[in-house]
């Protein structure tokens, strides 16, 4: 029974306040990145497009650690280790993106000498990440156009919150 989860008012609200602005934002960000002659600015724009996915991934990882700790009835030591792991993950993500943005090899070469990263590779990685995040967010917003359950509304609001 589709009428239980669909109504015209929610469709219109999701279209005007959800998919429309998100699609406009993502499209203008990609257009800006493609128009830039300065490739650092272009990569920075692509990084901003991919930030919602990175934040969602870090949030998911943190929630997973919290649930594991809750199920295992962890003590203070496990809570401390969870915090240390979270800091290491965030530091790794920041370091990786600084390496991608700079286009220099020195960060990655310190880990392994045979892993060169070129300017084209770093841009391709950021472009691929930003496209996948944009598609993921737009799919959530498109699904929210047609499915108006309470859970879907929560997911769409959460995606909007990560989007900024």
C-alpha positions in Angstrom: 0.0 0.0 0.0 2.0 3.0 -1.3 -0.4 5.5 0.1 0.8 4.8 3.6 4.3 6.1 2.8 3.6 8.7 0.1 1.8 12.0 0.0 2.0 15.0 -2.4 3.0 17.4 0.3 6.0 15.5 1.4 7.0 14.9 -2.2 6.9 18.6 -2.9 8.9 19.4 0.3 11.5 16.8 -0.5 11.8 18.1 -4.0 12.1 21.8 -3.1 14.1 21.3 0.1 16.0 18.2 -0.6 16.9 17.0 -4.1 16.7 20.4 -5.8 19.2 22.3 -3.6 21.5 19.3 -3.3 21.7 18.7 -7.1 22.3 22.4 -7.7 25.0 22.5 -5.0 26.8 19.4 -6.3 26.5 20.5 -10.0 27.8 24.0 -9.2 30.7 22.5 -7.2 31.7 20.2 -10.1 31.4 23.0 -12.6 33.6 25.2 -10.4 36.2 22.4 -10.1 36.3 21.8 -13.9 36.6 25.5 -14.7 39.7 26.1 -12.4 43.1 26.4 -14.1 44.7 26.2 -10.6 44.5 22.4 -10.0 45.0 22.8 -6.2 41.8 24.9 -6.1 40.0 22.3 -8.2 41.1 19.5 -5.9 40.1 21.5 -2.9 36.6 21.9 -4.4 36.4 18.1 -5.1 37.5 17.5 -1.5 34.6 19.7 -0.2 32.2 17.6 -2.4 33.5 14.4 -0.8 33.5 15.6 2.8 29.9 14.4 3.6 30.9 10.9 2.7 34.1 11.1 4.8 32.1 12.4 7.7 29.5 9.7 7.3 32.2 7.1 7.2 33.9 8.4 10.3 30.6 8.6 12.1 29.7 5.1 11.2 33.1 3.8 12.4 32.6 5.7 15.7 29.1 4.2 16.1 30.5 0.8 15.4 33.1 1.2 18.1 30.5 2.4 20.6 28.2 -0.5 19.8 31.1 -3.0 20.1 32.1 -1.5 23.4 28.5 -1.5 24.7 27.9 -5.1 23.8 31.2 -6.2 25.4 30.6 -4.1 28.5 34.0 -2.5 28.1 35.9 -0.9 30.8 37.8 2.4 30.9 40.7 0.9 29.1 38.6 -0.1 26.0 37.0 3.3 26.0 40.5 4.9 26.0 41.6 2.6 23.1 38.4 3.5 21.2 39.4 7.1 21.5 43.0 6.4 20.4 41.7 4.4 17.3 39.4 7.3 16.4 42.2 9.8 16.6 44.4 7.5 14.5 41.7 7.1 11.9 41.1 10.9 11.7 44.8 11.6 11.5 45.2 9.0 8.7 42.3 10.6 6.7 43.7 14.1 7.2 47.2 13.0 6.2 46.0 11.1 3.2 44.0 14.1 1.9 46.8 16.5 2.5 49.0 14.2 0.4 46.3 14.0 -2.3 45.9 17.8 -2.3 49.5 18.6 -2.3 50.3 16.2 -5.1 53.7 15.5 -3.5 55.0 12.0 -2.7 56.8 12.6 0.5 54.0 11.6 2.9 53.3 8.3 1.0 57.0 7.5 0.3 57.7 7.6 4.0 55.2 4.7 4.3 56.4 2.8 1.2 59.0 3.9 -1.3 57.3 2.1 -4.3 54.0 4.0 -4.0 54.3 7.1 -6.1 51.4 9.4 -6.5 51.2 11.8 -9.4 49.2 14.9 -9.8 46.8 13.1 -12.2 46.4 10.2 -9.8 45.5 12.4 -6.8 43.0 14.3 -8.9 41.4 11.1 -10.2 41.1 9.7 -6.6 39.4 12.9 -5.4 37.2 13.1 -8.5 36.1 9.4 -8.1 35.5 9.9 -4.3 33.5 13.1 -4.9 31.4 11.5 -7.7 30.5 8.5 -5.5 29.6 10.7 -2.5 27.5 13.0 -4.7 25.6 10.0 -6.2 25.1 8.5 -2.8 23.6 11.7 -1.3 21.5 12.4 -4.4 20.2 8.8 -4.3 19.2 9.2 -0.6 17.4 12.5 -1.5 15.7 10.9 -4.5 14.5 8.0 -2.4 13.2 10.5 0.1 11.0 12.0 -2.7 9.0 8.8 -3.0 9.3 7.1 0.4 8.0 9.2 3.3 8.3 6.9 6.2 9.7 8.2 9.5 13.0 6.2 9.0 13.5 7.6 5.5 12.9 11.1 6.8 15.6 10.6 9.5 18.0 9.3 6.9 17.4 12.2 4.6 17.8 14.7 7.4 21.0 13.0 8.5 22.4 13.1 4.9 21.5 16.8 4.7 23.3 17.4 8.0 26.4 15.8 6.7 26.1 17.8 3.5 26.4 21.0 5.4 
